[in-house]
Amino acid sequence: MQTTLELSDIRPRYDIVVIGGGPAGCATAAAFADRGANVLVVESNPNAARRFAGEWIHPEGARVLESLGLLNGLETRVAGRGFMVFPNDGFGPIRLEYGARNKGFACEHEGLVAHLRRGVSSRERVDYAEGIRASRLDGTSVSLSARGALRVIGAPLTVVATGRSAHKLVAEESTATKVSISLMAGLVVRDTELPFEEFGHVITGGPGPALAYRIGQDRVRLCVDVPHDEKRARDPKWIWRSFADVLPSPLREGVERSLGETSLHWAANSFRPRRYKTGRGVALVGDAAGVFHPLTAMGITMSLLDAEALSESRSLAVYAERRASETYVPELLSNAIYQAFARDDAGTLAIRDAIFRTWRSSATQRDRTMDLLGAATTRRADFVRAFSHVAVRAGAEVLFSDRKSVRDLAGWLRWPWASVHPHRNAMRARSVTWASPQSWRGNRQDETATRIEGVEHVS
């Protein structure tokens, strides 16, 4: 049973204070408690777990939760063996499968977070408190407030796991500029089949890519990427007209029915390159460190790996360097796959076609993609090999095309260059400009301007 403390019950000092009770915060607390630390977890808004957010966990994320004992009793999870990609090119779906011994899983976000909070709050060395806000982090103490009362708690380490709102707690230089990419519509489809159970379904051919996966015995989650400039997207009829023809046939009837019966949930997709360096005594984990498009479903897995790495690191400097290095390739891969599936210029069409032909013809390349996608490998050399293979195929296709096609394709060659650049941290800070094949700057908008009623942020 989950237990939560009042502000007056909180001790005056802990080894670690974790701000945020989501997957990143819970895993961090469990990892440090297992190493003998006394940990306080504070969650200001427990109802935030009800929002539309990450639900797919890759095998590496599942491994972290398993090692912490946080998967015990999670009966609502659905096994995940990999992804089926539907290219909409007439040649059928492509299977991208994790290794034989590896499985991820999917679980409705609210249920997952509730389970993790129960698991962490029951630990002897962890105190858990809800409805309490944190402020004024100075590396040695944290100010906590609730219902007008204020307490200052001493701690040599404060971990910020508040997701995208981390800028409210840490210095501005600790977080990079966030760029708005698109919107995501989420729909729960009941009593429907998936063509391939235990797989995430990546669907192309609509105004943006879509992702479908099972989150319960009678529920499937459909996530639909919607361009910012599509003003009619709030209309379920537009969603249906735009995506019906590319949905796998077993899903169509259920999606049409659910669009008429169920409200869509909305989220804003953003990109912010990961930065882990902060002031003395403060660490960032999860979305607090950076975010990318959720099409590759890496958000929660990256958060859990952050938690594990922080608990294993002998200093914050070592942690920051390790995670900056290990998350660089997943960040590049996520941006590359999303842009390859979302853009429609001639160079991108050639890249996309080359990706599909490569996956269909080479088991080695399929395995390499899944190792990168699931964070089983974060080596830049693996990314370069995978991307170069695709680029050669695409280059052969557009070699004798018009100049614009060649120019569009040439922009994609910045991706392998970005991955091997000796000053990758400097490039990362500028990756909203020239380090990506097409600048995110064209999509850059004031966050307040792109916010629409009911829109949260997806992880």
PEPEUR-V246316 format. One record per helix or strand. SS is the DSSP state (helix for helix, strand for strand). FROM is the first residue (numbers start at 1). LEN is the number of residues. If there is no record, write none. Layout:
# PEPEUR-V246316
ss | from | len
SS | FROM | LEN
SS | FROM | LEN
This chain:
# PEPEUR-V246316
ss | from | len
strand | 5 | 1
helix | 7 | 3
strand | 13 | 1
strand | 16 | 4
helix | 23 | 12
strand | 39 | 5
helix | 46 | 5
strand | 56 | 2
helix | 59 | 9
strand | 78 | 3
strand | 82 | 5
strand | 94 | 4
strand | 104 | 3
helix | 109 | 13
strand | 126 | 5
strand | 133 | 3
strand | 141 | 6
strand | 149 | 6
strand | 157 | 4
helix | 163 | 6
helix | 172 | 3
strand | 179 | 12
strand | 199 | 5
strand | 210 | 7
strand | 219 | 8
helix | 231 | 4
helix | 236 | 11
helix | 249 | 13
strand | 265 | 8
strand | 282 | 3
helix | 286 | 3
strand | 291 | 1
helix | 294 | 3
helix | 299 | 14
helix | 316 | 11
helix | 328 | 15
helix | 346 | 16
helix | 363 | 11
helix | 380 | 19
helix | 403 | 10
helix | 414 | 7
helix | 424 | 6
helix | 440 | 4
helix | 447 | 4
strand | 455 | 3
